[in-house]
Every structure is written in C-alpha cells, then in structure tokens.
Amino acid sequence: MNKLLKLSLIIVLTSCAAPARKQVKLDFETPPPESQTARLDSAWWHVFNDNQLNQVLGKALQKNGNLIIAASNIRAAAAQAKIAGAPLFPQLSSSLQGSKSKQNFIGLPIGDGGDILSSESVSYGLSLNVSWELDLWGKLRSDQAAAVAQLQASQADYIAAQLSLVGQVCKVWFAVIASNGQMELAKATVENWRSSYERVKRRYESGLTTSLDLRLSHSNLARAQADYSASQFQYESVLRQLETLLWQFPHANIAHSAALPALSENVPEGLSANLLNRRPDLAAAERRLAAAGATVSGAKRALLPQISLTGSRGTSSTALGDLLSGDFSVWSFAGNILQPLFQGGRLRANVSLAKSQEGIALMQYQNSALQAFAEVGNALSNEKYLKEQEEALRIAVEQALAARELAETQYTRGIIDFITMLETQRAAFDTERLHLDVNRQRLDARVDLYLALGGGFEVETTQESL
C-alpha cells in the first residue's frame, strides 16, 4: 500500500502542470515585425494627465459589477480545473463498522423451562479503502489540460473585461466633459442671440429695420433656448451613464474635469504587429482552442481500455478497544480492465463532436485575429484623419468668431443686412460645436487604439535577428 501511494503521488505531480501555450499558425499572412517595437504600458490612461479620471477609474475597477461577475467566472473555472484533476489522485476513504447479531437454534432445547438455545455475537471493523484509475493513455491528463486551458481563458477574459471597462469609463468621462462644454456653449449662444434680439428690437422700434428681422431674431433666440435645454438633458444623461459604470446610484451629480485633456503623446511609427499578442481577447481565444484540442485528445483516449486498482487494509475484532491495539488485520487488493466494446457509437460520436468544436474554436481564433488587425487599422486611420480635422476646425473657429464680431459691428452700423449677420452667428456656433465634438472623437480614437493594441506604447529601438 505504501508503494502504491508513493507511485500515485509521483504520477500526480508530473501530470498537474498547465498545458503549454503553443502558437497556432493562422491561415492568412500577418504583417512582419518592424525594427521598432513597443512595450505594454499597463496604465496607459495616465497619458491623459487627468487625476480625477485616474481616481474614477480606480473606483470603477473596484466596484463594477461586470468585473465581479468575471472574477466569479475565474473561481468557477478554477474549481472545474480542480475537479478535472481529482481523478489523477488515488481516492481514499475510511470506514468504521459495527454489528451485533443473535442466532436461535430451533429444536435444541436446553434447561428446565425448555428454553431455546441462542447465541449473540458482536463484531467491529476499521478499514482504509483506496481506488485508483491508472491514466496509462493520458485521458485524465487531457481532461485536466482542457480544464486548465479554460481557466486560463477565464483569466484572460477578466483582463479583457478590465480593459473594456477602462475604455468605457474613459469615453464616458470625455463625453461628460464634452457635454458640459456643449451646454456652456449653448448657454453662451442664448446670451449672444438675446443680445442680438435686443439690438434688432431697438432698431425696429426706431424704424431702422423691418418686422422680418425682428421675427427672425426672436425665432433664433427661442431655438437657442431649446438647444440649451436639450444640451442640459444630454449632460445629465451622460453623467448617469458614468455613475452606472461606477456602480453608483445615477443621480447625475458627480465632479468632473472642466476641459478635455490635450493629447501630448503622438502615435509612434513602426508599431510591431506582435503587439497584438498581448490582447487578452486573443489570448482567451487561443486558450479555448487549446482546450478544444485537449478535449479531442481525451475523447480519443476514451476508446482505449481503462485500468482500475482497488485495495483496502484494516482490522476487525469482537472488541472495539482491540481495533487499534490488537493484530487482527485484514486486507484486499484487486484490479480490473474495462474495454469499451459497444455503446451505440457514443464514444466515436464524442470524438467527432470534439473535432467539430476544435474546428469552430480555430475559426473563432482566426476571426478574432482578423478583427484585431482591422481594429488597429481603423484606430490608426481615425487618429490621423481626426487630427487633421481638429487642426482645420481650430482655424475655422478662430475665423468664424472674428467674422461674427465683425458682422455684428457692421449690422449695428447698417452696413450689412440682418440675414448676413444671422448666418455668420449660426456659422460661428456650429463651428465651435463641431470643433468640441471632434476633440472628443480624437480622445475616443486614442482609447480605441490603446484597446486594439492591448495597452499603451513606449517605443524602443531593437535589432531584429535575421
């Protein structure tokens, strides 16, 4: 029995290692690595230099319910992996039994009263039982490898959930600041058009303009007031969305930065395609593919014979106190071989099912890789074109504001008509609003790029081996 236990521990210790991460060759060509590579910046959001955002992200990572669910999935997968590895260990159990019996001997009267002869007996038994299935073909190890790979996939899913949450919080944070800016812009526009209305009204009362100018001015003031109310609703709605991500009651009352952060860090050239290897969603897809492969291996090995060993050792006595002190030992040892013969095709169908699921996992992995490259490409393009838009709109805002000021002065002097001034005011308002929105889009695009790369970037030059 001691030799059996030692042998079982050796086999268990050599079979509990996690499955190696093997590289899967994709069916499409991937871009070759460049001479420059980037390291993962685990706290890439610090590039925005917003301490309030950093604090909000800390709260979100601690309290968000989706992360709590993802962490629970890891614990469940860890339990499944432990369950899958349990058959590799010998199964030990102990039992303590006691019995008392009485036997009557009919037909053998003894004594004056014709009493029936009887006897009573008491027995106690203490045993340690061992059962073990020898994993000669590696079926149990394949099952455990599949479970461990699923655990690793769950861990990668948790990291992916963290990245996704950080991205969502950053985007909503920028949306809050931009919505506040739009609301302040709408408020300023109301004041500007109220001033214009008062100017037109005075000119109308003095007979210097027509009622058409007065009505158009009044209409634009009312429209500006409607836009201001809509911007207030949008601002409060985005605030509630942020508080929901923070797992707080959405009362639309949370402190935030006053202005959108500036992007001081440019995207480096020559980012390596190998950066995508750190994306947690790709890691999870690869681990599920490894789990599917291990499941195929286990299904094939289920067709082979199963060898089981059982044994027990213990003592028995008619006195309970003699179980540990007396030498009344009993033991047994047995082995059996089970060869599956006919099960209606169930085992071979399991092999076919596992192969099909492995094929699906492979296609899902390849699809995830393609989507990753597409996301990086889109994010890089967005970064480039939005930067060009922002620079052009910055100039447009400067010129539109100067044109509005000039038009208001010329209208007061009677040089231009009201329609010209009105169009100039509208153009200035629309250009400012569009410029603010493009600023927010640039920040969102940078977040998308970080998420697509699986993190930030710090460029360092390396020499590629030939």
C-alpha positions in Angstrom: 0.0 0.0 0.0 2.9 2.4 0.8 4.4 1.8 -2.6 1.1 2.3 -4.3 0.7 5.7 -2.6 4.2 6.8 -3.5 3.7 5.8 -7.1 0.4 7.7 -7.3 1.9 10.9 -5.9 4.7 10.8 -8.5 2.3 10.4 -11.3 0.0 13.1 -10.0 2.8 15.6 -9.5 4.1 15.1 -13.1 0.6 15.5 -14.6 -0.6 18.6 -12.8 1.4 21.1 -15.0 -0.6 23.6 -17.0 -0.7 22.9 -20.8 2.0 24.7 -22.7 0.9 27.7 -24.8 1.5 26.6 -28.3 1.5 29.0 -31.2 -1.3 28.3 -33.7 -0.5 29.1 -37.4 -3.1 31.3 -38.9 -4.4 30.8 -42.5 -3.6 34.4 -43.5 -0.4 36.3 -43.7 0.4 38.7 -40.8 2.4 41.8 -41.1 6.1 41.3 -40.4 7.6 42.9 -37.2 9.3 46.3 -37.7 12.6 47.4 -36.4 10.8 49.3 -33.6 8.7 47.5 -31.0 6.6 48.8 -28.2 6.3 47.8 -24.6 3.0 47.5 -22.7 2.1 50.5 -20.7 -0.3 48.9 -18.1 -1.6 52.3 -17.1 -2.0 53.9 -20.5 -4.8 56.2 -19.3 -2.2 58.3 -17.4 -1.2 59.8 -20.8 -4.3 62.0 -20.4 -2.9 63.7 -17.3 -6.2 63.8 -15.6 -6.0 63.0 -11.8 -9.8 63.0 -11.5 -10.1 60.4 -14.3 -7.5 58.2 -12.6 -9.5 58.3 -9.3 -12.7 57.5 -11.2 -11.0 54.5 -12.9 -9.8 53.2 -9.5 -13.4 53.2 -8.2 -14.7 51.5 -11.3 -12.2 48.7 -11.2 -13.1 48.1 -7.6 -16.9 48.3 -7.7 -18.1 47.5 -11.2 -20.5 44.5 -11.2 -19.3 43.1 -14.5 -15.8 42.7 -13.1 -17.2 40.9 -10.1 -19.0 38.5 -12.4 -15.8 37.9 -14.4 -13.9 37.2 -11.2 -16.6 34.7 -10.2 -16.1 33.0 -13.5 -12.4 32.6 -12.7 -13.2 31.0 -9.4 -15.7 28.7 -11.1 -13.2 27.7 -13.8 -10.5 27.1 -11.1 -13.0 24.7 -9.3 -13.6 22.9 -12.6 -9.9 22.5 -13.1 -9.5 21.1 -9.7 -12.4 18.7 -10.2 -10.9 17.6 -13.6 -7.6 16.9 -11.9 -9.0 15.0 -9.0 -9.2 11.5 -10.7 -5.4 11.6 -11.1 -5.1 11.2 -7.4 -6.0 7.9 -5.6 -9.4 8.1 -4.0 -9.1 7.3 -0.2 -11.9 6.6 2.2 -12.2 5.1 5.6 -15.0 3.2 7.3 -15.8 2.1 10.8 -18.4 -0.6 11.0 -20.1 -2.3 14.0 -22.7 -5.1 14.1 -24.4 -7.2 16.7 -26.4 -10.4 15.9 -28.4 -13.1 17.8 -28.9 -16.6 16.5 -31.6 -19.1 17.7 -31.1 -22.8 17.4 -34.6 -24.3 17.0 -35.0 -27.8 18.0 -32.3 -27.8 20.6 -34.0 -27.0 23.9 -31.7 -26.8 26.9 -32.8 -26.2 30.5 -35.8 -26.9 32.6 -38.1 -24.5 31.0 -37.5 -25.7 27.5 -35.6 -22.5 26.6 -34.4 -22.3 23.1 -30.6 -22.3 22.6 -29.3 -18.9 21.2 -26.0 -17.1 20.8 -25.1 -13.4 20.4 -22.1 -12.1 18.6 -20.5 -8.6 18.2 -18.0 -7.5 15.5 -16.3 -4.3 14.7 -14.3 -3.3 11.6 -12.0 -0.4 10.7 -10.6 -0.1 7.2 -8.9 2.3 4.8 -10.0 1.9 1.2 -8.1 3.0 -1.9 -9.3 3.2 -5.5 -7.3 4.5 -8.5 -7.7 4.6 -12.2 -4.3 4.3 -13.9 -4.0 7.0 -16.6 -1.8 5.0 -18.9 -3.2 6.6 -22.1 -3.4 10.2 -20.8 -7.2 10.6 -20.9 -7.4 12.1 -17.4 -4.5 14.3 -18.1 -6.1 15.5 -21.3 -9.3 16.3 -19.4 -7.3 18.2 -16.8 -5.4 20.1 -19.5 -8.7 21.2 -21.1 -10.0 22.4 -17.8 -6.8 24.3 -17.1 -6.9 25.9 -20.5 -10.5 27.0 -19.8 -9.3 28.5 -16.5 -6.6 30.5 -18.4 -9.2 31.6 -20.9 -11.3 32.9 -18.0 -8.4 34.7 -16.6 -7.8 36.4 -20.0 -11.5 37.2 -20.1 -11.1 39.0 -16.8 -8.3 41.1 -18.1 -10.3 41.9 -21.2 -13.2 42.9 -19.1 -10.9 45.3 -17.1 -9.6 46.8 -20.4 -13.1 47.2 -21.7 -14.3 48.8 -18.5 -11.4 51.3 -18.5 -12.1 52.1 -22.2 -15.8 52.7 -21.5 -15.1 54.9 -18.4 -12.6 57.0 -20.4 -15.0 57.5 -23.3 -17.9 58.4 -21.0 -15.7 60.7 -19.0 -14.7 62.5 -22.1 -18.4 62.6 -23.2 -19.3 64.2 -19.8 -16.7 66.9 -20.2 -17.7 67.5 -23.9 -21.4 67.6 -23.0 -20.7 70.1 -20.3 -18.8 72.2 -22.9 -21.7 71.9 -25.3 -24.1 73.0 -22.6 -21.9 76.0 -21.8 -21.6 76.9 -25.5 -25.4 76.6 -25.9 -25.8 78.9 -22.8 -23.4 81.4 -24.3 -25.2 81.3 -27.6 -28.5 82.1 -25.9 -26.9 85.1 -24.3 -25.4 86.2 -27.6 -28.7 85.8 -29.5 -30.6 87.6 -26.7 -28.3 90.5 -27.1 -28.8 90.4 -30.9 -32.6 90.3 -30.4 -32.4 93.4 -28.1 -30.3 95.2 -30.7 -32.8 94.3 -33.5 -35.7 95.3 -31.4 -34.2 98.7 -30.7 -33.6 99.2 -34.4 -37.1 98.1 -35.2 -38.6 100.5 -32.7 -36.5 103.2 -34.2 -37.8 102.4 -37.7 -34.4 101.3 -38.9 -35.3 97.7 -39.7 -38.4 95.6 -40.6 -40.5 93.2 -38.6 -39.0 90.3 -40.6 -35.6 90.9 -38.9 -37.3 91.1 -35.5 -39.2 87.9 -36.1 -36.1 86.0 -37.4 -34.1 87.2 -34.4 -36.8 86.2 -31.9 -37.1 82.8 -33.6 -33.3 82.2 -33.3 -33.4 83.2 -29.7 -36.1 80.6 -29.0 -34.2 78.0 -30.9 -31.1 78.7 -28.9 -33.1 78.3 -25.7 -34.4 74.9 -26.9 -30.9 73.8 -27.8 -29.7 74.8 -24.3 -32.5 72.6 -22.7 -31.5 69.7 -24.9 -27.8 70.1 -24.0 -28.7 70.1 -20.3 -30.6 66.8 -20.7 -27.7 65.3 -22.7 -25.2 66.3 -20.0 -27.3 64.8 -17.2 -27.8 61.6 -19.2 -24.1 61.0 -19.8 -23.4 61.7 -16.1 -25.9 59.0 -15.1 -24.1 56.6 -17.6 -20.8 57.3 -15.9 -22.3 56.7 -12.4 -23.8 53.4 -13.6 -20.3 52.3 -14.7 -19.1 53.2 -11.2 -21.9 51.1 -9.7 -23.3 54.2 -8.0 -26.9 55.5 -7.8 -27.4 57.6 -11.0 -28.3 61.0 -9.5 -26.4 63.0 -12.2 -24.2 64.7 -9.6 -20.5 63.9 -9.9 -17.5 66.1 -10.1 -15.5 66.1 -13.3 -12.7 68.0 -15.0 -13.6 71.3 -16.7 -11.9 70.8 -20.0 -11.0 67.9 -22.3 -7.3 66.7 -21.9 -4.8 67.5 -24.6 -3.1 64.7 -26.5 0.6 65.4 -25.9 1.8 62.0 -27.0 1.9 61.2 -30.7 1.4 57.7 -32.1 4.9 56.3 -32.8 5.8 55.0 -36.2 6.7 51.4 -36.8 4.5 49.7 -34.2 5.1 45.9 -34.4 2.2 43.5 -35.4 3.4 41.4 -32.5 1.8 43.9 -30.1 -1.5 42.1 -30.7 -0.2 39.0 -28.9 -0.8 40.9 -25.6 -4.5 41.4 -26.4 -6.5 39.4 -23.7 -9.3 38.5 -26.1 -6.8 36.8 -28.5 -5.2 35.1 -25.5 -8.6 33.8 -24.4 -9.5 32.6 -27.9 -6.1 30.8 -28.1 -6.7 29.1 -24.7 -10.1 27.9 -25.8 -8.6 26.5 -28.9 -6.1 24.7 -26.7 -8.9 23.4 -24.5 -10.8 22.1 -27.6 -7.6 20.3 -28.7 -7.2 18.6 -25.3 -10.9 17.6 -25.4 -10.3 15.9 -28.7 -7.4 14.0 -27.2 -9.4 13.0 -24.2 -12.3 11.8 -26.4 -9.9 9.6 -28.5 -8.4 8.1 -25.4 -11.8 7.2 -24.0 -11.9 4.5 -26.7 -8.9 2.7 -25.0 -9.1 0.3 -22.1 -9.5 1.6 -18.5 -7.4 0.0 -15.8 -8.5 0.4 -12.2 -7.0 -0.7 -9.0 -8.7 -1.0 -5.6 -7.4 -2.1 -2.3 -8.2 -1.9 1.4 -6.5 -2.5 4.7 -7.9 -2.6 8.2 -8.6 -4.6 11.3 -11.6 -6.5 12.7 -12.3 -7.6 16.2 -15.2 -8.5 18.6 -14.0 -5.8 20.9 -14.0 -2.1 20.0 -10.9 -1.4 22.0 -8.9 -4.1 20.1 -9.2 -2.4 16.7 -6.2 -0.2 17.3 -4.2 -2.3 19.7 -4.8 -5.8 18.5 -3.3 -7.6 15.5 -6.5 -8.6 13.7 -5.5 -7.2 10.2 -7.5 -7.8 7.1 -6.6 -6.6 3.6 -7.7 -6.9 0.0 -6.3 -5.9 -3.4 -8.0 -6.1 -6.8 -7.5 -4.8 -10.3 -9.7 -4.7 -13.4 -9.5 -3.8 -17.0 -12.6 -2.3 -18.8 -12.5 -2.3 -22.6 -15.5 -0.4 -24.2 -17.0 -2.6 -26.9 -20.4 -1.3 -28.0 -22.1 1.8 -26.8 -24.2 2.7 -29.8 -21.5 4.9 -31.3 -21.5 7.3 -28.3 -17.7 7.3 -27.8 -16.9 7.8 -31.5 -19.6 10.5 -31.8 -17.9 12.3 -28.9 -14.6 12.3 -30.9 -16.4 13.8 -33.9 -18.1 16.4 -31.7 -14.8 17.4 -30.1 -13.2 17.7 -33.5 -16.0 19.9 -34.7 -15.7 22.1 -31.7 -12.0 22.4 -32.2 -12.6 23.5 -35.8 -15.0 26.1 -34.5 -12.5 27.3 -31.9 -9.8 27.6 -34.6 -12.1 29.7 -36.9 -13.1 31.9 -33.9 -9.4 32.4 -33.0 -8.6 33.4 -36.6 -11.7 35.7 -36.8 -10.6 37.4 -33.5 -7.1 37.9 -35.0 -8.6 39.4 -38.2 -10.9 41.7 -36.2 -7.9 42.8 -34.1 -5.9 43.8 -37.1 -8.9 45.6 -38.5 -9.4 47.5 -35.2 -5.8 48.6 -35.2 -6.0 49.8 -38.8 -9.2 51.7 -38.2 -7.9 53.3 -35.0 -4.7 54.4 -36.7 -6.7 55.9 -39.6 -9.1 57.6 -37.2 -6.2 59.1 -35.3 -4.7 60.5 -38.5 -7.8 62.0 -40.0 -9.3 63.3 -36.8 -6.1 65.1 -36.1 -6.3 66.8 -39.5 -9.9 67.7 -38.8 -9.2 69.2 -35.4 -6.4 71.4 -36.8 -8.6 72.6 -39.6 -11.5 73.3 -37.3 -9.3 75.2 -34.9 -8.6 77.7 -37.7 -12.2 77.7 -38.7 -13.3 78.6 -35.1 -10.9 81.5 -35.0 -12.1 82.9 -38.3 -15.8 82.3 -37.5 -15.6 84.1 -34.2 -13.8 87.0 -35.8 -16.4 87.1 -38.6 -19.2 87.1 -36.1 -17.8 90.0 -34.2 -17.3 91.9 -37.4 -20.8 91.1 -38.7 -22.4 92.3 -35.5 -20.5 95.6 -35.7 -21.3 96.1 -39.4 -25.0 95.4 -38.8 -25.2 97.9 -36.0 -23.7 100.5 -38.4 -26.2 99.5 -41.1 -23.5 98.2 -43.5 -24.9 94.7 -43.8 -28.4 93.2 -43.5 -29.7 91.1 -40.7 -29.7 87.8 -42.7 -25.9 88.1 -43.3 -25.3 88.7 -39.6 -27.6 85.8 -38.7 -25.8 83.4 -40.9 -22.5 84.5 -39.5 -23.7 83.9 -35.9 -25.0 80.4 -36.9 -21.8 79.5 -38.6 -19.7 80.5 -35.5 -21.9 78.5 -33.2 -21.9 75.4 -35.4 -18.2 75.5 -35.9 -17.5 75.8 -32.2 -19.8 72.9 -31.5 -18.2 70.7 -34.2 -14.7 71.5 -33.0 -15.5 70.4 -29.5 -17.1 67.2 -30.8 -14.0 66.4 -32.9 -11.8 66.9 -29.9 -13.8 64.3 -28.0 -13.7 62.0 -31.0 -9.9 62.2 -31.1 -9.7 61.2 -27.5 -12.1 58.3 -28.1 -9.9 57.2 -31.1 -6.8 57.2 -28.9 -8.7 55.0 -26.4 -9.7 52.7 -29.2 -6.1 52.4 -30.3 -4.9 51.5 -26.8 -7.6 48.9 -26.6 -6.8 47.5 -30.0 -3.2 47.1 -29.1 -4.0 45.7 -25.7 -2.3 48.6 -23.9 -0.3 51.7 -24.4 3.1 52.1 -26.2 6.6 53.1 -25.2 8.9 52.9 -28.2 12.3 51.5 -28.0 14.6 50.5 -30.9 15.7 46.9 -31.2 17.8 44.9 -33.6 15.8 42.3 -35.4 17.6 38.9 -35.8 17.9 37.7 -39.4 
